[in-house]
Every structure is written in structure tokens, then in C-alpha cells.
Amino acid sequence: MFEAACAVCHGESGGVGHFGVRPLMGRNTSVSQASPENLPRVMMHGIDQHAREGLGYMPCFKHSFDDQQLAELAGYIRARDAPGQPAWRDLASTSARVRAAAH
């Protein structure tokens, strides 16, 4: 899933940035923070406001992935890009809660 949906912008090289310049995921606080809430939220809803000049946007994936797929993807990203951090637990429930809160 990462290769298909994320690597074009967030690959190990930083990706090609079709939607703007993208930082490596290992530098992203959503990946390294203790709480898993923000990463599924961003994956679901995308980013439509520029954080700073030169950054583009991130498309939303809420219609592309179900909660289990988002959980697997978030777990993969956490293990890959925050290897010193413990694995997040019960990510499918976290994804379901984030999805429900948006309605």
C-alpha cells in the first residue's frame, strides 16, 4: 500500500513530490509521536492547507482505504520510519474512531 499510495511523495529519497515538496516520513512528528491519532487522520483527510511556502497538499485516502488498511499502513510507516519507537496498538480502532469523529 505504501508503494502504491505514498512512495511517490514519501519514498526514501523524499519522493518526486507531485503535489509539492515532501519531507521524509522519518522527520514527520505524526510518525514519531506517542499517540497514533494524527497519522490516520492525515491519511484519511489529507492536507489541503500549505504549512509553509513550497509545500503542496496531500490527497485524502478515506475513500480509498478502510480502517484495517489504514491501520496496516500506519503500522508499516511507524515501523519503517520511527524504528526506535514502540509499535502503536489497536490501530484499526484508532482509525475507526478518527473516521467516526469526522462525521
Secondary structure, 3 states (H helix, E strand, C coil): CHHHHCHHHHCCCCCCCCCCCCCCHHHCHHHHCCCCCHHHHHHHHCECCCCCCCCCCECCCCCCCCHHHHHHHHHHHHHHHCCCCCCCCCHHHHHHHHHHHCC
